[in-house]
Amino acid sequence: MNIAKKYFKKQLADDEFRHSYLEERIKLDIEYQLEELKKAVRTRKKVEELIKKIDSIEQYVMSA
């Protein structure tokens, strides 16, 4: 295991760091999914595909 992985693993042991890390990761995941949805809207994807993307985002948010 390299130094960065060891340091990161050590940091994850800290509750405050782990909470902040997971919170930011969730935010970035949601931002990415929303950008994908915007692209789909701009390219006029089928309504069913848009609804599927929205449902996916909704499920992710509810599970987070």
N, C-alpha and C positions, 0 to 999 in steps of 0.2 A: 504494500500500500504506500502510495507516495505521501509526501508531507502535507499537501493540500487536502487530501482525503482524510488524513489523520486529524488535521486541524478542524475540518468541517464536522467530522464525527464527534470530536470533543465539544465543539460549540453546540451541537444538537442536544447534548446532555443538559444544557442550561434551558430551563423551562421558558424563560422570557425570550431567549433567542429562537427557540423552536417555534414558539407561538408567532413571533414576528415573521420568521421565515415562511411558515405555512400560510400566513395571512397574505403576504406579498405574492407568493406563488399562486394562490387562488385568484388574486386580483389580476395577475398577468394572464392566467388561463382564461378568465372571463373576458378580458380585453381582446385576446386573440380570437376567441369564439365570436365576439361581437363584430370584429373586423371581417371575419369570414362571412358573417351574415350580411354585413353591408355590401360586400363584394357580390354576394348572391343577388341582393336586391338590385344593385346597379346593372348587373348583367341580365336582369329580368328572368331569373330562374322560375320554374314552375311553383305555383302556390304550395303544392304538397311538399316540395323540397324545402321551401322557406319555413313552413310550419314544422317540419322535421328538425331543422336547425334550431328553431325557437324552443321546441320541446327538449332538445338536447341541452341547451343552455339552462333551461328551467330545472331539469333533473340535476344538473351539476350544482346549481345554486342550492337546491334543496338538500343535497347530500353533503354540502360543505359546512 
